[in-house]
């Protein structure tokens, strides 16, 4: 993989770095945080920036021949110049973090050109550490995880952000009692991988850093993730945009996408 570090050591140091990043997030738990807005509805906190700086400095020292992409770092094009690049969301679910809800995560993927090959998601509040390696399975706190084996869509639990509940309700495919409100898309998908939630869905655009790690974790847990129109997710594109997300086990996903397609949802 690299002249500087072995693959096994890369996993170990990455996990250690993310545990340190998790501690940084928890340092702000009882503090009054400075919050700014990149655009309307897109907050960024001191913790986002501090975690981003810590992990960027760490991985640039440990893997100097890898590129870097992060929500809080200007895209320097290194993702296009190197075979491997790190892809980070320092806090996915920033609004949950600001409101002290235990639903935010730190999400990190190592991408080989366009394919995630290592995925890490840590929830500092619940102390869940999700990890996956391409073709080697998915784990939470060292225990192998798998999506559930539900076959029928009627009683599935849907995890979706508060801002999108109205859109889901309009489709009339799910009862209100089966909707779980949750911020971080990475955490939603990770919980599908763990078998605790049936469906994670988002109708709004995402970026690579939001879902790359979760994508690998879910697939290695036996699940599947697509855009709502059925297209596979594409990483390292020119605009880094993913139109929408729907994730579940393969049986439920096929049934759900059939229903969505007959409502012309894009």
C-alpha positions in Angstrom: 0.0 0.0 0.0 2.8 2.5 0.9 6.5 2.5 1.5 6.0 4.2 4.8 3.5 2.0 6.7 2.0 -1.5 6.5 -1.6 -2.1 5.9 -2.1 -3.6 9.4 -0.3 -0.7 11.1 -2.4 1.7 9.0 -5.6 0.3 10.5 -4.2 0.5 14.1 -2.9 4.0 13.9 -6.1 5.2 12.2 -8.2 3.7 15.0 -6.0 5.4 17.6 -6.2 8.7 15.8 -10.0 8.5 15.7 -10.2 7.7 19.4 -8.2 10.9 20.1 -10.5 12.8 17.8 -13.4 11.4 19.7 -11.9 12.8 22.9 -11.7 16.2 21.3 -15.4 16.1 20.5 -16.2 15.2 24.1 -14.1 18.1 25.4 -16.7 20.5 24.0 -19.6 18.6 25.5 -20.3 21.1 28.3 -18.7 24.1 26.7 -20.4 27.1 25.0 -19.2 26.5 21.5 -18.6 29.1 18.8 -20.8 28.3 15.9 -20.5 29.8 12.4 -22.5 29.1 9.3 -20.9 28.3 5.9 -24.3 28.6 4.3 -27.8 28.8 5.6 -28.5 25.5 7.5 -24.8 24.5 7.4 -23.2 25.1 10.8 -19.6 24.6 11.7 -18.2 24.5 15.2 -14.8 24.9 16.9 -14.9 21.1 17.4 -15.3 20.5 13.6 -12.3 22.6 12.9 -10.1 21.2 15.7 -10.8 17.6 14.8 -10.2 18.4 11.1 -6.9 20.0 11.9 -5.8 17.2 14.2 -6.6 14.4 11.8 -5.2 16.2 8.7 -1.9 16.9 10.4 -1.8 13.3 11.8 -2.4 11.6 8.4 -0.2 14.0 6.4 2.7 13.0 8.7 1.9 9.3 8.7 0.9 8.9 5.1 2.5 11.8 3.2 1.9 10.1 -0.2 -1.9 10.0 0.3 -4.3 12.7 -0.8 -6.7 14.5 1.5 -10.4 15.5 1.3 -12.5 16.9 4.1 -15.6 18.8 4.6 -13.7 21.5 6.5 -10.6 21.7 4.3 -10.5 23.4 0.9 -10.2 20.7 -1.8 -6.5 20.9 -2.9 -6.9 18.4 -5.7 -4.6 15.9 -4.0 -7.4 13.3 -4.2 -6.9 13.4 -8.0 -3.1 13.2 -7.9 -2.7 10.2 -5.6 -3.8 6.6 -5.8 -5.1 6.8 -2.2 -6.8 9.6 -0.3 -8.4 10.1 3.1 -12.0 11.3 3.1 -13.1 12.9 6.4 -16.2 14.4 7.9 -14.9 15.6 11.3 -18.4 15.8 12.7 -21.3 14.4 10.7 -24.5 15.6 12.3 -23.2 19.0 13.5 -26.7 20.2 14.5 -27.1 17.1 16.7 -23.7 17.9 18.2 -24.6 21.5 18.9 -27.9 20.4 20.5 -26.1 17.7 22.7 -27.9 14.8 21.0 -25.9 11.5 20.9 -26.3 11.1 17.2 -23.2 12.7 15.7 -20.1 10.8 14.4 -16.6 11.2 13.1 -16.5 9.5 9.7 -13.3 8.6 7.9 -12.7 6.5 4.7 -9.6 5.6 2.8 -10.4 5.6 -0.9 -8.4 3.9 -3.6 -9.1 6.1 -6.6 -12.9 5.8 -6.5 -13.5 2.9 -4.1 -13.6 3.0 -0.3 -11.3 0.3 1.1 -11.2 1.2 4.8 -14.1 2.8 6.7 -14.2 4.1 10.2 -17.2 5.7 12.0 -17.0 6.6 15.7 -19.8 7.9 17.9 -18.1 9.7 20.8 -21.3 9.7 22.9 -22.3 6.0 22.6 -18.7 4.8 22.3 -19.6 2.8 19.2 -16.6 2.3 16.9 -17.6 0.9 13.4 -14.9 -0.4 11.1 -14.8 -2.2 7.8 -12.1 -3.3 5.4 -12.9 -4.2 1.8 -13.7 -7.9 1.5 -13.0 -8.5 5.2 -16.3 -7.7 6.9 -17.7 -5.0 9.1 -17.3 -4.7 12.9 -18.6 -2.6 15.8 -16.3 -2.5 18.8 -14.5 -5.5 17.4 -17.7 -7.6 17.0 -18.7 -8.7 13.5 -22.0 -7.0 12.4 -24.6 -7.8 9.8 -27.7 -6.2 8.5 -31.0 -7.7 9.7 -32.8 -10.2 7.5 -36.2 -8.6 7.3 -38.2 -9.4 4.2 -41.3 -7.3 4.5 -41.4 -3.6 4.2 -44.6 -2.8 6.1 -43.1 -2.6 9.6 -39.6 -1.3 8.8 -38.1 1.4 10.8 -36.9 4.4 8.8 -34.1 6.7 10.0 -34.3 10.2 8.6 -33.3 13.7 9.6 -36.0 16.0 11.1 -35.8 18.3 8.1 -36.8 15.5 5.7 -39.7 13.9 7.6 -42.3 15.9 5.8 -41.0 14.7 2.4 -41.1 11.1 3.6 -44.6 11.5 5.0 -45.9 12.8 1.7 -45.0 9.6 0.0 -47.5 7.7 2.2 -45.3 4.6 2.3 -44.5 4.6 6.0 -46.5 5.1 9.2 -45.4 7.9 11.5 -44.7 5.5 14.3 -42.0 3.8 12.2 -40.0 7.0 11.6 -36.9 7.5 13.7 -35.5 11.1 13.8 -31.7 11.1 13.6 -29.1 13.6 12.4 -25.9 12.0 11.1 -26.4 10.1 7.8 -23.2 8.1 8.6 -24.6 7.0 11.9 -28.0 6.1 10.3 -26.3 3.9 7.8 -24.0 2.3 10.4 -27.0 1.3 12.5 -28.5 -0.3 9.4 -25.3 -2.2 9.1 -25.5 -3.2 12.7 -29.1 -4.5 12.2 -30.7 -2.0 14.6 -32.4 0.1 11.9 -34.1 -1.2 8.8 -33.8 1.7 6.3 -31.7 4.9 6.2 -32.9 7.5 3.7 -32.1 11.0 2.6 -33.7 13.0 -0.2 -31.1 15.7 -0.1 -27.6 15.9 -1.7 -24.6 14.5 0.1 -20.9 14.7 -0.4 -18.3 11.9 -0.4 -17.3 12.6 3.2 -20.8 12.1 4.4 -21.2 8.5 3.2 -18.0 6.9 1.9 -17.1 5.2 5.2 -20.7 4.2 5.9 -21.1 2.8 2.4 -18.2 0.3 2.9 -19.3 -0.6 6.4 -22.9 -1.3 5.2 -21.8 -3.4 2.1 -19.3 -5.4 4.2 -22.3 -6.1 6.6 -24.3 -7.5 3.7 -26.4 -4.4 3.0 -26.7 -2.2 -0.1 -26.8 1.5 -0.7 -27.9 3.5 -3.8 -29.2 6.8 -4.8 -33.0 6.8 -4.6 -33.3 6.4 -8.4 -31.3 3.2 -8.1 -27.9 4.5 -9.3 -24.8 3.3 -7.5 -22.8 5.9 -5.5 -19.9 7.4 -7.3 -16.9 8.8 -5.4 -14.1 11.2 -6.4 -16.2 12.9 -9.1 -15.6 16.5 -10.2 -18.3 17.9 -8.0 -18.2 15.3 -5.1 -22.0 15.3 -5.1 -24.3 12.4 -4.4 -28.0 13.2 -5.1 -29.7 11.1 -2.5 -29.3 8.1 -0.2 -31.3 4.9 0.5 -29.7 2.0 2.4 -31.1 -1.3 3.8 -30.7 -5.0 3.4 -30.8 -6.1 -0.3 -34.4 -7.5 -0.1 -35.9 -4.5 1.5 -34.0 -2.0 -0.6 -35.3 -3.7 -3.8 -38.9 -3.5 -2.6 -38.5 0.1 -1.4 -36.9 1.3 -4.6 -39.8 -0.3 -6.6 -42.3 1.8 -4.5 -40.2 4.9 -4.9 -39.8 4.5 -8.6 -43.6 4.3 -9.0 -43.8 7.7 -7.3 -41.2 9.2 -9.6 -39.0 10.3 -6.8 -35.6 11.6 -7.8 
